[in-house]
């Protein structure tokens, strides 16, 4: 049996490396060298320092900023005199592997701030690092001839860092501020075992093949055009058909659950955003414009904000008439187009855009109805995720630093979410400080077929906006009472969800939303009329089809349809025309069979009727 190697300890959710544990005389749950989350934090942080040591060896003039761990890996920001390309990254990785043979211990020491400031007085990056450290005593980690200011944690010896890979080189502004100089950033990953690293690298290669931007182009789903602006997707006919099917299915599912469709304007006076708190707490993410609402003699310039969220419009719809407790819960939903200012460097296909459409809903209810409505939304979430084959997990996000409302209200709202989750028996995590500025939330994080996690929908409990906009209803005693507002999106946005779904199924969309569900291939021109008849009949069934009538061989037509990932291909020849039949190739079920038209249509109806949200 292989001996377990201890690399740290966990005390009250705090990870300590062996060096710090010895210094502070603490002990707790042992952290072993394995692929657990706590172990990987130590391994990856240490590998970042190993990379920095190799860089310093190859580029003696190198200066270093920070090298933190991130999800699935690490990076280091640094500055050298010569550009770093992919070739140099490979050289750095080779140098790292050579250093492993030195088997340097990683030693921790401390120094007073004054000593550190003097030691690094000629290193502007270290000076920038120290500005962000409030302590009077700074810790330093040293391995061989390399040392760096660092809080850790680190493994005790570099010989334990054998399974790593440098992934890419990029640019990064110092401290993430565009007004500062550009540094070089190298990303990498590391694991405790060779098998885990191999699996991760395989996943990365598979992810490249499934990249929704690549598939979006190949399947002609969407495009972008810089001449109209970055981050503004253009939906092509195939993508628009797919999206419309998803929207229609969700529309029916909402109506079945008692939601009422509404629609608010995309442009609202800034005064409304000031009342809501968006102006002060979210204004940097919004677009504003000014409109002259006066005349030539009496100009009156009014500022408007393009909506980043749909809640204010829905609040005004709630206020459009008197409400009674008998009306509650009142559920409004809208496919709301919103705009948010994103930095150009953050834009990424459909995952991060400047215009997107939320599957947004707001539920107005009494405090006593919070739990039952949250449970109903969780049930809705479960049905949708199961339909698309997604695993998912839930996380309660609590009050952030930038927030509105009293702590007592936040505590009540947060506990309401936890109570609903506890009653449902669903396990959940807690993201301290991750809530919206107006209320706590449940985040829905889905896991795709490559085991990657994605943030999608959210459920938020909000006492604050009803208070700010003085929302009321008449209670059972005919007295004024304040409703609670639940913000809810399940997909999050159609853009992001479709991007995730594209990669999840590698473009092999479920039949019920596939852009083209059937390709009809007439073998000769004499079979074309029969093909058109079938296409018309499929249209009645709300099934999209295409007729492949180009002057190409049958095999080539089939290959083109398969490349476009069309679920069903039907071939029509003399026998099919004469007997009112079709020859079916079902790509998903990997079957071929001859059917009557009626049998074929019944098969399609079964597939469509099997979708239940």
Secondary structure, 3 states (H helix, E strand, C coil): CCCCCEEEEEECCEEEEHHHHHHHCCCCEEEECCCCHHHHHHHHHHHHHHHHHHHHHHCCCCEECCCCEECCEEEEEEECCCCCCHHHHHHHHHHHHHHHCCCCECEEEEEEHHHHHHHCCCCHHHHHHHHCCCCCEEEEEEECCEEEECCCCCCCEHHHCCEEEEEEEEEEEHHHCCCCCEEEEEEEEEECCHHHHHHHHHHHHHHHHHCHHHHHHHCCCEECCCCCCCCCCEECHHHHHHHHHHHHHHHHHHHHCCCEECCCCCEEEHHHHHHHCHHHHCHHHCEEEEEECCCCCCCCEEEEEECCCCHHHHHHHHCCCCCEHHHCCEEEEEEEEEECCCCHHHCECCCECCEEEEEEEEEEECHHHHHHHHHHHHHHHHHHHHHHCCEEEEEEECCCCCCCCCHHHHHHHHHHHHHHHHHHCCCEEEECCCCECCECEEEEEEECCCCCEEEEEEEEEECHHHHHCCCCEECCCCCEECCEEEEEECCCCHHHHHHHHHHHCCCCCCCCCCCCCEEEEECCHHHHHHHHHHHHHHHHCCCCEEECCCCCCHHHHHHHHHHCCCCEEEEECHHHHHHCEEEEEECCCCEEEEEEHHHHHHHHHHHHHCCCC
